[in-house]
Amino acid sequence: MKTCHINFNSTQINIIMIPHMFAKPSCFKNIRVMNHTDSQYIIVQNTDYIYCRSALTNAILLNMSFVQFYKSIRYKISFFLFVLLSVGLISCGNKNNNPSLDSNSDSTEISDQIAEVKVAPLKYSDFSKEIISNGKLKALYKSDLRFRSNSEVVSDVFFKNGMNVKKGQVIAKLDNFTLLNSLKQSQEQFERAKIDLQDILIGQGYNAKDTVNIPKEFFNVARIKSGYNKAIADLEMSSYNLKVSELRAPFDGVIANLFSKANNLPPASEVFCTVIDDRKLEVEFTILENELNTVKIGQTVRIAPYAYPDLTIKGELTQINPFVDQNGMVKVIAVCDNPNHNLAEGMNVKIVVEEKIPNQLVIPKQALVLRSEKPVVFTLSSGLAKWNYVETSMENTTSFIVTKGLNAGDTLIYEGNINLAHDARVVVVK
């Protein structure tokens, strides 16, 4: 029995051949290439060697001094099948018995790649402890306007919802024919009463223009008998009714909830429209009673409307209600500016109350990754990424406090660290 040694991935593999199956060496002048039907095996044969290669394995080189053929085509076919079977067995044996070869190859390929990362120096800074709550925006100044009389129709409406209005501008008015006529009658009644009062005073020997020398008691009686007091009251009421027949803006703002139309009676018990000063808004929210000692008047808050995910507005705490409800919650009010007028009454917002904790090692959240369910932070040293197990304490929406595993002055890798390995080569980008 003869043995042929074949070098395959630096591993010696023995193929056993039985001499009586081979008659004499076979000589081929030309190279022959035979493709298997599934295109996975290629055999090249000449007078000295047989070269067999599989798409799944490395090449196998058989020395022809060990390979002899019978002249019969039956044995040539047997040998061809034998070589294919050997390739298959070697391929399976290589994958099952040497898994480290593939893994080493992959590892080498990954380690040869230079990752691009972003870094920042780690230093002590203030950490923002956050209290997060939800609330609704309300206008700091808002006025519901309504007509005091619903006996006259609305003659004109000068504004629409969403329009800006200045203080004192007429928003809408009632038909004032009846009101003007009533005012004229009141003025005429006042003049008649004034003449009657003068007649009473002159009849008693007093100068109607010199009321200082007239006894107070007598003068009051004369005003009542002449109807002078009643005439003044009627004139004032007529003037007031005419005045309130026009709805005027009490301050600069924007019109809201205006749904009535001209030539219709105004709603009897409903608000005709609302004027909102949207330059300043307030938000009411709740906090837990055990968080009450962490908030104070004047503290800065961040307000983020859900309608604008990328918008954050700074506000200030203005009121803390000193009362804990049955659910253990405390109401708090903050005020914020609305310079661009993009916030509206009733918007749902997220409120973040911040408390500064000084002298902490603070890292961004994206700098921390998990390896085997443990927190890891990569630092940069001599062009290599270094693996550091860390321990953290408090966190907020953007960062962690690191209590163990890092030191001030370390160069922190905070971007491009997802697939890094220890001692991986990296290049810093801006």
KOLZA-505598 format. One record per residue (C-alpha): y, z, x; residue in one letter; residue number from 1. Coordinates in pm, 1 decimal. Each point is the difference from the previous one (the first is absolute). Example, Ala and Ser with C-alpha at 12.3 -4.5 7.8 and 13.67 -1.06 7.14 Angstrom:
BEGIN
REC/y/z/x/palum/bakol
REC/-450.0/780.0/1230.0/A/1
REC/344.0/-66.0/137.0/S/2
//
This chain:
BEGIN
REC/y/z/x/palum/bakol
REC/0.0/0.0/0.0/M/1
REC/339.1/-102.8/138.3/K/2
REC/335.7/166.6/-66.7/T/3
REC/344.0/-167.5/-22.2/C/4
REC/305.8/227.6/60.7/H/5
REC/306.2/-101.3/-198.5/I/6
REC/352.3/142.7/65.3/N/7
REC/167.4/75.7/-336.4/F/8
REC/318.4/214.4/-9.5/N/9
REC/-96.5/164.5/329.5/S/10
REC/-324.5/119.5/-157.3/T/11
REC/-338.0/-111.6/135.3/Q/12
REC/-216.0/-136.7/-279.0/I/13
REC/-366.3/-90.6/58.2/N/14
REC/-152.6/-297.8/-176.6/I/15
REC/-376.9/-23.9/33.6/I/16
REC/-160.6/-342.8/16.5/M/17
REC/-377.5/-75.8/-7.2/I/18
REC/-102.1/-253.9/266.7/P/19
REC/-279.0/-166.9/-194.3/H/20
REC/253.9/-121.2/-254.9/M/21
REC/167.6/-218.7/262.2/F/22
REC/-157.9/-293.2/181.1/A/23
REC/248.6/-130.0/251.6/K/24
REC/379.5/-5.2/47.3/P/25
REC/182.7/-230.0/-226.5/S/26
REC/259.5/-226.5/158.9/C/27
REC/297.7/-131.1/-190.2/F/28
REC/245.4/-229.8/162.3/K/29
REC/270.6/44.4/-262.0/N/30
REC/151.0/309.0/-158.5/I/31
REC/-107.3/46.0/-358.6/R/32
REC/198.0/192.2/-259.1/V/33
REC/-183.0/115.2/-311.4/M/34
REC/198.2/161.7/-282.1/N/35
REC/-165.7/221.0/-250.6/H/36
REC/69.2/-83.5/-363.7/T/37
REC/225.6/303.5/-49.4/D/38
REC/193.4/-84.5/322.2/S/39
REC/-71.4/340.7/151.5/Q/40
REC/-229.0/-104.5/290.2/Y/41
REC/58.5/-255.8/275.0/I/42
REC/-268.5/-89.9/258.6/I/43
REC/77.9/-206.1/306.8/V/44
REC/-298.1/-100.0/218.2/Q/45
REC/-35.6/-185.6/333.5/N/46
REC/-255.1/-13.2/283.7/T/47
REC/90.4/338.4/143.4/D/48
REC/118.6/228.5/-278.8/Y/49
REC/5.1/53.9/-372.2/I/50
REC/337.6/125.1/-125.3/Y/51
REC/-14.0/172.7/-339.2/C/52
REC/313.4/135.2/-171.7/R/53
REC/53.3/162.8/-336.6/S/54
REC/328.4/31.1/-186.2/A/55
REC/-74.7/372.2/-30.7/L/56
REC/-107.7/68.1/361.3/T/57
REC/78.8/-85.1/358.7/N/58
REC/-186.8/-283.8/176.9/A/59
REC/-364.8/29.0/114.3/I/60
REC/-101.8/-196.6/310.1/L/61
REC/-372.8/-69.8/45.7/L/62
REC/-124.7/-116.0/339.1/N/63
REC/-219.8/-303.5/-47.1/M/64
REC/-235.9/113.5/277.5/S/65
REC/-142.1/239.6/-259.2/F/66
REC/4.7/-248.1/-284.6/V/67
REC/-280.1/-253.9/-36.0/Q/68
REC/-82.5/-215.4/-290.6/F/69
REC/-309.6/-156.1/-143.9/Y/70
REC/33.4/-365.9/-53.5/K/71
REC/-82.3/60.6/-357.4/S/72
REC/303.8/3.2/-226.8/I/73
REC/-156.3/293.9/-181.7/R/74
REC/53.5/228.6/299.5/Y/75
REC/351.3/-129.4/55.5/K/76
REC/84.7/96.8/-352.8/I/77
REC/-166.4/339.2/58.3/S/78
REC/209.7/56.9/309.5/F/79
REC/319.8/-99.9/-183.8/F/80
REC/-73.3/252.3/-273.6/L/81
REC/-85.4/259.7/265.4/F/82
REC/342.6/-43.1/163.9/V/83
REC/179.5/30.6/-333.3/L/84
REC/-197.5/314.4/-79.8/L/85
REC/90.0/145.6/340.4/S/86
REC/369.8/-65.8/-58.2/V/87
REC/-16.4/173.9/-337.7/G/88
REC/-184.9/302.4/139.9/L/89
REC/237.0/32.1/292.9/I/90
REC/302.4/-25.8/-232.3/S/91
REC/-133.8/277.0/-226.1/C/92
REC/-102.2/215.1/292.9/G/93
REC/340.0/-36.6/160.9/N/94
REC/186.7/104.7/-317.1/K/95
REC/-225.0/291.5/-80.1/N/96
REC/-50.5/140.6/346.4/N/97
REC/344.8/-58.2/152.8/N/98
REC/268.7/74.7/-260.6/P/99
REC/229.0/127.2/270.3/S/100
REC/41.0/-350.2/138.2/L/101
REC/179.6/-127.6/-312.0/D/102
REC/201.0/315.5/-41.7/S/103
REC/105.2/-6.1/363.1/N/104
REC/104.7/-360.3/-37.3/S/105
REC/210.0/81.6/-306.8/D/106
REC/149.2/304.2/168.4/S/107
REC/94.6/-204.1/302.6/T/108
REC/160.0/-263.9/-218.2/E/109
REC/207.6/256.9/-191.2/I/110
REC/103.5/190.0/308.1/S/111
REC/119.4/-322.7/163.8/D/112
REC/252.5/-49.1/-280.3/Q/113
REC/342.7/157.2/63.2/I/114
REC/141.2/158.7/-314.8/A/115
REC/370.3/-10.8/-80.6/E/116
REC/139.9/341.6/-92.0/V/117
REC/327.4/172.4/-71.6/K/118
REC/76.0/334.6/161.2/V/119
REC/251.6/282.8/-18.8/A/120
REC/52.2/315.9/207.0/P/121
REC/-124.0/319.0/-162.8/L/122
REC/263.1/274.0/-9.9/K/123
REC/96.2/306.2/-198.8/Y/124
REC/204.3/-73.5/-311.5/S/125
REC/73.8/127.4/-349.6/D/126
REC/-273.4/-34.7/-260.0/F/127
REC/95.7/-54.1/-363.6/S/128
REC/-211.9/214.1/-228.2/K/129
REC/0.0/-171.0/-337.2/E/130
REC/-14.4/112.5/-361.4/I/131
REC/-78.8/-300.8/-220.4/I/132
REC/69.3/-15.0/-372.8/S/133
REC/79.6/-249.1/-277.3/N/134
REC/299.7/-18.4/-228.7/G/135
REC/236.8/-218.3/-202.9/K/136
REC/349.7/-117.1/78.6/L/137
REC/283.9/106.6/-226.7/K/138
REC/366.8/-95.7/8.4/A/139
REC/221.3/276.5/126.4/L/140
REC/266.4/-107.1/-251.1/Y/141
REC/-109.4/-148.6/-332.1/K/142
REC/173.7/-16.9/-337.3/S/143
REC/-146.8/-93.9/-338.9/D/144
REC/269.8/-164.5/-212.8/L/145
REC/2.6/-23.2/-379.4/R/146
REC/252.5/-81.0/-273.2/F/147
REC/114.9/300.0/-199.9/R/148
REC/17.3/-206.9/-316.0/S/149
REC/-257.0/-239.5/-138.7/N/150
REC/205.3/-106.5/-300.6/S/151
REC/148.9/-300.7/180.8/E/152
REC/-183.3/-292.9/156.9/V/153
REC/6.8/-75.4/369.2/V/154
REC/258.3/-271.8/52.7/S/155
REC/-47.9/-70.1/373.3/D/156
REC/-247.4/77.2/281.7/V/157
REC/144.1/-82.9/340.8/F/158
REC/-290.1/91.5/232.1/F/159
REC/-373.2/-46.5/36.8/K/160
REC/-272.6/207.4/158.9/N/161
REC/19.3/6.6/377.5/G/162
REC/367.6/-90.6/19.2/M/163
REC/236.0/212.3/207.5/N/164
REC/284.0/172.9/-179.1/V/165
REC/312.1/176.2/124.0/K/166
REC/133.7/329.7/-128.1/K/167
REC/210.1/-48.2/-315.6/G/168
REC/-124.6/-351.7/-82.2/Q/169
REC/-80.5/-67.9/-367.3/V/170
REC/-373.6/-63.3/-43.8/I/171
REC/0.6/-60.0/-377.1/A/172
REC/221.7/70.0/-299.2/K/173
REC/-13.4/28.4/-377.5/L/174
REC/194.6/-199.8/-252.7/D/175
REC/326.4/199.0/-14.8/N/176
REC/178.7/-140.7/-307.9/F/177
REC/-68.9/307.3/-210.4/T/178
REC/77.8/233.3/287.9/L/179
REC/334.5/-164.7/72.4/L/180
REC/93.5/17.3/-368.2/N/181
REC/-92.4/367.7/-10.7/S/182
REC/215.2/61.7/307.3/L/183
REC/298.8/-167.9/-162.1/K/184
REC/-37.9/210.5/-314.5/Q/185
REC/-19.2/313.7/210.2/S/186
REC/316.0/-93.9/187.3/Q/187
REC/181.6/-62.3/-328.3/E/188
REC/-118.2/331.8/-142.1/Q/189
REC/121.1/173.4/314.0/F/190
REC/349.5/-146.5/-34.5/E/191
REC/15.5/106.7/-367.5/R/192
REC/-105.0/354.5/86.7/A/193
REC/257.3/11.7/279.1/K/194
REC/278.6/-85.2/-248.5/I/195
REC/-123.6/261.0/-249.3/D/196
REC/5.7/264.0/275.6/L/197
REC/359.1/-84.8/89.6/Q/198
REC/104.9/27.4/-369.0/D/199
REC/-150.1/349.9/-23.9/I/200
REC/173.4/117.4/316.3/L/201
REC/340.0/-147.6/-97.2/I/202
REC/-31.5/150.4/-349.3/G/203
REC/-26.2/344.9/158.9/Q/204
REC/303.4/-59.8/221.4/G/205
REC/-183.2/-70.1/324.0/Y/206
REC/55.1/-284.1/238.8/N/207
REC/-323.7/-203.4/-0.8/A/208
REC/58.9/-102.7/361.0/K/209
REC/55.7/355.3/121.9/D/210
REC/-340.2/156.6/-65.9/T/211
REC/55.9/276.4/257.7/V/212
REC/229.9/196.2/-233.0/N/213
REC/-230.9/-34.3/-300.3/I/214
REC/-221.7/304.8/-67.4/P/215
REC/-355.1/-74.5/100.3/K/216
REC/-154.2/122.4/-324.2/E/217
REC/233.9/-208.0/-215.2/F/218
REC/-50.8/-309.3/217.9/F/219
REC/-379.5/19.9/-30.8/N/220
REC/23.1/29.8/-378.1/V/221
REC/232.2/-299.5/-14.0/A/222
REC/-244.7/-212.1/203.3/R/223
REC/-278.8/84.0/-240.4/I/224
REC/202.4/-63.5/-319.9/K/225
REC/122.0/-334.8/130.3/S/226
REC/-351.7/-112.9/97.2/G/227
REC/120.0/-46.3/357.0/Y/228
REC/-303.3/171.9/159.7/N/229
REC/-247.9/-202.3/-204.9/K/230
REC/178.6/-324.2/80.0/A/231
REC/-26.7/74.0/373.0/I/232
REC/-373.4/74.2/-30.1/A/233
REC/-63.0/-321.2/-196.3/D/234
REC/195.8/-205.7/252.9/L/235
REC/-196.1/147.2/290.9/E/236
REC/-333.1/-68.7/-172.3/M/237
REC/92.6/-360.9/-78.3/S/238
REC/104.6/-56.1/359.1/S/239
REC/-322.9/156.1/125.8/Y/240
REC/-219.2/-211.0/-233.2/N/241
REC/169.8/-314.0/122.8/L/242
REC/-46.8/105.7/360.4/K/243
REC/-373.1/73.9/-32.5/V/244
REC/-60.5/-330.6/-173.3/S/245
REC/-13.9/-134.9/355.4/E/246
REC/-275.0/102.2/241.2/L/247
REC/146.6/34.6/349.9/R/248
REC/-183.4/65.6/326.6/A/249
REC/52.4/361.0/113.1/P/250
REC/-59.6/-97.8/365.7/F/251
REC/-99.0/-293.2/217.1/D/252
REC/-360.2/-98.2/-53.9/G/253
REC/-244.9/-243.3/-150.4/V/254
REC/-79.1/-65.5/-367.5/I/255
REC/-348.5/89.0/-128.9/A/256
REC/-180.5/24.4/-336.3/N/257
REC/249.9/-218.6/-187.0/L/258
REC/-187.7/-175.5/-279.7/F/259
REC/250.5/-22.3/-289.6/S/260
REC/167.3/-326.7/-93.9/K/261
REC/346.2/-81.2/-132.4/A/262
REC/56.7/-19.0/-378.9/N/263
REC/-254.9/274.0/-63.1/N/264
REC/39.0/364.5/-84.1/L/265
REC/-52.8/225.4/304.1/P/266
REC/-310.2/221.9/0.5/P/267
REC/71.1/317.2/-190.9/A/268
REC/-201.1/248.6/206.9/S/269
REC/-79.1/-196.5/314.4/E/270
REC/181.8/-59.0/324.4/V/271
REC/191.1/-327.3/3.1/F/272
REC/-28.1/-40.8/380.0/C/273
REC/-21.3/196.2/324.4/T/274
REC/224.1/-14.0/303.4/V/275
REC/-177.9/90.1/324.6/I/276
REC/170.1/66.9/330.2/D/277
REC/-277.0/-126.3/230.0/D/278
REC/186.6/61.4/325.2/R/279
REC/-169.1/339.1/24.1/K/280
REC/-339.3/92.7/-141.9/L/281
REC/-193.5/320.9/-20.9/E/282
REC/-375.4/50.2/0.1/V/283
REC/-181.3/293.5/-153.9/E/284
REC/-340.4/93.1/138.9/F/285
REC/-228.8/298.7/34.7/T/286
REC/-148.3/186.1/294.7/I/287
REC/-267.8/269.2/24.7/L/288
REC/112.3/359.7/-4.7/E/289
REC/-146.7/57.9/348.2/N/290
REC/225.7/-281.4/127.6/E/291
REC/314.9/165.7/-135.2/L/292
REC/71.4/178.0/329.5/N/293
REC/8.4/-331.9/188.4/T/294
REC/284.1/-159.5/-201.4/V/295
REC/367.7/85.0/-10.2/K/296
REC/326.1/-139.1/-136.5/I/297
REC/136.5/-278.8/217.0/G/298
REC/-340.7/-96.1/141.9/Q/299
REC/-58.6/-371.0/63.0/T/300
REC/-253.6/-186.5/-213.1/V/301
REC/-133.7/-354.5/7.9/R/302
REC/-15.1/-187.1/-331.1/I/303
REC/-224.2/-307.1/-28.2/A/304
REC/0.8/-192.9/-330.6/P/305
REC/-337.3/-147.6/-94.5/Y/306
REC/177.3/-316.6/-114.3/A/307
REC/113.7/-65.0/358.6/Y/308
REC/-282.6/93.8/240.0/P/309
REC/209.0/-74.9/311.0/D/310
REC/308.8/193.6/-111.6/L/311
REC/64.4/363.1/99.2/T/312
REC/322.1/184.3/-83.6/I/313
REC/119.0/331.2/139.8/K/314
REC/102.6/270.4/-242.4/G/315
REC/100.6/364.8/-2.3/E/316
REC/-134.3/298.3/-192.2/L/317
REC/268.6/132.3/-235.9/T/318
REC/-185.2/230.3/-241.5/Q/319
REC/-305.8/226.1/15.4/I/320
REC/-93.5/157.9/-331.2/N/321
REC/-96.2/365.0/69.2/P/322
REC/-277.9/-4.9/-256.9/F/323
REC/-374.4/-61.1/32.1/V/324
REC/-159.3/-155.6/-308.0/D/325
REC/-346.5/73.4/-135.9/Q/326
REC/-152.0/-264.9/226.2/N/327
REC/142.6/157.2/314.3/G/328
REC/262.9/-271.8/47.2/M/329
REC/370.0/22.6/84.9/V/330
REC/257.2/-263.3/-101.9/K/331
REC/224.2/-139.5/271.5/V/332
REC/284.2/-256.1/-20.5/I/333
REC/124.5/-230.2/275.0/A/334
REC/288.7/-247.7/2.5/V/335
REC/12.9/-336.6/175.6/C/336
REC/243.6/-289.8/31.3/D/337
REC/-64.9/-342.2/-149.7/N/338
REC/243.6/-225.7/189.1/P/339
REC/-182.9/-325.4/-77.5/N/340
REC/-48.2/86.3/-370.1/H/341
REC/-367.5/-98.6/20.5/N/342
REC/-126.2/333.7/-135.3/L/343
REC/-3.6/59.1/-372.9/A/344
REC/-17.2/289.3/-240.5/E/345
REC/-358.4/109.1/-69.3/G/346
REC/-158.8/-152.9/312.9/M/347
REC/-312.4/174.0/131.4/N/348
REC/39.5/109.3/360.4/V/349
REC/-184.2/187.4/272.5/K/350
REC/188.2/287.6/160.5/I/351
REC/-71.2/130.2/348.7/V/352
REC/160.5/330.7/98.8/V/353
REC/6.7/38.4/377.7/E/354
REC/-8.4/317.5/207.8/E/355
REC/49.7/-39.2/374.1/K/356
REC/-244.6/177.1/235.0/I/357
REC/133.3/-22.0/358.5/P/358
REC/-181.3/-45.5/334.4/N/359
REC/-322.0/-168.2/-111.5/Q/360
REC/-216.9/-270.3/156.2/L/361
REC/31.2/-264.7/-271.4/V/362
REC/-201.9/-322.8/-2.6/I/363
REC/15.0/-285.9/-251.8/P/364
REC/-295.6/-23.2/-235.6/K/365
REC/-102.1/-343.5/125.7/Q/366
REC/-54.4/146.8/347.5/A/367
REC/-298.3/202.6/-124.4/L/368
REC/-337.2/-168.9/-50.1/V/369
REC/-345.4/133.6/-84.9/L/370
REC/-294.1/-21.9/235.6/R/371
REC/-324.5/150.4/-131.7/S/372
REC/206.7/168.1/-272.3/E/373
REC/213.1/175.1/264.8/K/374
REC/375.7/-55.9/51.9/P/375
REC/77.6/-191.5/318.2/V/376
REC/329.1/-106.1/158.1/V/377
REC/20.8/-256.3/281.1/F/378
REC/242.6/42.8/286.4/T/379
REC/94.5/-247.4/272.4/L/380
REC/-74.8/72.0/366.3/S/381
REC/10.4/-261.3/281.0/S/382
REC/-45.9/-287.0/-241.5/G/383
REC/-304.5/158.7/-166.6/L/384
REC/-38.0/156.8/-344.9/A/385
REC/-116.0/360.6/20.2/K/386
REC/-197.1/160.7/-282.1/W/387
REC/127.5/347.2/-104.6/N/388
REC/-151.4/226.0/-264.5/Y/389
REC/281.5/183.1/-178.3/V/390
REC/57.2/273.8/-255.1/E/391
REC/279.5/-17.8/-258.3/T/392
REC/165.1/245.5/-236.4/S/393
REC/264.2/-111.1/-250.1/M/394
REC/61.4/-356.1/-110.7/E/395
REC/252.9/-189.2/-206.9/N/396
REC/15.2/-356.4/-127.7/T/397
REC/58.3/-147.0/347.0/T/398
REC/-115.7/239.5/272.0/S/399
REC/-221.8/284.7/124.2/F/400
REC/60.3/311.1/208.2/I/401
REC/-240.1/4.1/297.7/V/402
REC/-109.0/346.2/109.0/T/403
REC/-266.8/-88.3/258.8/K/404
REC/-107.7/-295.1/212.1/G/405
REC/338.0/-146.5/103.1/L/406
REC/289.9/107.3/217.5/N/407
REC/369.5/-78.4/2.1/A/408
REC/62.9/-299.6/221.9/G/409
REC/-320.4/-186.1/-90.4/D/410
REC/42.6/-367.7/-77.4/T/411
REC/-120.4/-33.9/-355.9/L/412
REC/-165.1/-320.0/-128.6/I/413
REC/102.9/-30.9/-363.8/Y/414
REC/-73.7/-366.3/-76.2/E/415
REC/-293.4/-222.5/95.9/G/416
REC/-230.2/300.9/31.8/N/417
REC/-244.9/-68.1/-282.2/I/418
REC/-273.7/-162.6/212.2/N/419
REC/77.4/155.6/337.8/L/420
REC/-266.9/158.4/218.6/A/421
REC/36.2/254.1/278.2/H/422
REC/135.8/-155.1/322.4/D/423
REC/64.4/-331.9/-175.5/A/424
REC/258.2/-216.2/172.4/R/425
REC/319.8/-38.4/-201.6/V/426
REC/337.1/-166.0/34.9/V/427
REC/318.1/146.3/-150.2/V/428
REC/205.6/-219.4/-230.8/V/429
REC/334.2/72.1/-159.3/K/430
//
